[in-house]
Amino acid sequence: MDNKTILDTFEPEIRVYSNPPTVTSETSIIRKFLADIYIVMNIPENSDFVNVRIHIKPLISFIWLSVILMVIGGISAIVFRVKLKR
């Protein structure tokens, strides 16, 4: 594969806070139509290495689409009921 095009860039983070001493990780998410890709980094306690986890969640956008369809259905049901009462 000679084509070296960058498709997406992930930027997960590990944040260290001093007061109180806390280490947190920030997830990097790339949203696609058919799947969301999550990358998480964390540091296990008392270790010198970093864990990197990659999660691929298929069809997450369909959950949002179903919420929009339910809202449209609810609004249309209310409008239809109001028109019937008149």
C-alpha contacts under 8 A as a table, 3 or more apart, distances in Angstrom:
res1	aa1	res2	aa2	distance
1	M	4	K	7.73
6	I	9	T	7.47
8	D	30	I	7.59
10	F	28	S	5.73
10	F	29	I	7.17
10	F	30	I	7.33
10	F	39	I	7.40
11	E	27	T	7.93
11	E	28	S	5.48
12	P	25	S	7.50
12	P	26	E	5.57
12	P	27	T	5.16
12	P	28	S	4.63
12	P	39	I	6.46
12	P	40	V	6.11
12	P	41	M	6.50
13	E	25	S	5.67
13	E	26	E	4.97
13	E	27	T	6.97
13	E	28	S	7.86
13	E	40	V	7.93
13	E	41	M	6.79
14	I	23	V	6.99
14	I	24	T	5.80
14	I	25	S	4.46
14	I	26	E	6.27
14	I	41	M	6.67
14	I	42	N	6.65
15	R	23	V	5.68
15	R	24	T	5.19
15	R	25	S	6.06
15	R	26	E	7.63
16	V	21	P	7.34
16	V	22	T	5.82
16	V	23	V	4.53
16	V	24	T	6.49
17	Y	20	P	6.77
17	Y	21	P	5.48
17	Y	22	T	5.10
17	Y	23	V	6.32
18	S	21	P	4.48
18	S	22	T	6.66
19	N	22	T	7.52
24	T	42	N	7.54
25	S	40	V	6.97
25	S	41	M	6.14
25	S	42	N	5.85
26	E	40	V	6.75
26	E	41	M	7.50
27	T	38	Y	6.56
27	T	39	I	5.80
27	T	40	V	4.87
27	T	41	M	7.41
28	S	38	Y	5.71
28	S	39	I	5.30
28	S	40	V	6.67
29	I	36	D	6.88
29	I	37	I	5.68
29	I	38	Y	4.62
29	I	39	I	6.63
30	I	36	D	5.82
30	I	37	I	5.25
30	I	38	Y	6.65
31	R	35	A	6.71
31	R	36	D	4.60
31	R	37	I	6.55
32	K	35	A	5.25
32	K	36	D	5.60
32	K	37	I	7.91
32	K	61	S	7.98
33	F	36	D	7.77
33	F	59	L	7.37
33	F	61	S	6.12
34	L	58	P	5.88
34	L	59	L	4.95
34	L	60	I	7.24
34	L	61	S	6.85
35	A	56	I	6.59
35	A	57	K	5.44
35	A	58	P	4.02
35	A	59	L	5.20
35	A	60	I	6.18
35	A	61	S	7.37
36	D	56	I	5.86
36	D	57	K	5.15
36	D	58	P	6.32
36	D	59	L	7.68
36	D	60	I	6.61
37	I	54	I	7.16
37	I	55	H	5.79
37	I	56	I	4.60
37	I	57	K	6.33
38	Y	54	I	5.69
38	Y	55	H	4.98
38	Y	56	I	6.34
38	Y	57	K	7.93
39	I	52	V	6.98
39	I	53	R	5.68
39	I	54	I	4.59
39	I	55	H	6.40
40	V	52	V	5.71
40	V	53	R	5.17
40	V	54	I	6.55
41	M	50	V	6.60
41	M	51	N	5.54
41	M	52	V	4.53
41	M	53	R	6.41
42	N	50	V	5.76
42	N	51	N	5.30
42	N	52	V	6.72
43	I	47	S	7.08
43	I	48	D	7.86
43	I	49	F	6.54
43	I	50	V	4.84
43	I	51	N	6.14
44	P	47	S	5.84
44	P	49	F	7.62
44	P	50	V	7.15
44	P	51	N	7.43
57	K	60	I	6.47
59	L	62	F	5.46
59	L	63	I	7.39
60	I	63	I	5.43
60	I	64	W	7.13
61	S	64	W	5.24
61	S	65	L	6.26
62	F	65	L	4.78
62	F	66	S	6.06
63	I	66	S	5.16
63	I	67	V	6.42
64	W	67	V	5.11
64	W	68	I	6.39
65	L	68	I	5.16
65	L	69	L	6.25
66	S	69	L	4.98
66	S	70	M	6.17
67	V	70	M	5.13
67	V	71	V	6.28
68	I	71	V	5.16
68	I	72	I	6.22
69	L	72	I	5.08
69	L	73	G	6.06
70	M	73	G	4.96
70	M	74	G	6.06
71	V	74	G	5.09
71	V	75	I	6.15
72	I	75	I	5.20
72	I	76	S	6.06
73	G	76	S	5.15
73	G	77	A	6.06
74	G	77	A	5.11
74	G	78	I	6.31
75	I	78	I	5.19
75	I	79	V	6.21
76	S	79	V	5.04
76	S	80	F	5.98
77	A	80	F	5.11
77	A	81	R	6.10
78	I	81	R	5.14
78	I	82	V	6.20
79	V	82	V	5.17
79	V	83	K	6.24
80	F	83	K	5.16
80	F	84	L	6.29
81	R	84	L	5.15
81	R	85	K	6.49
82	V	85	K	5.34
82	V	86	R	6.76
83	K	86	R	5.44
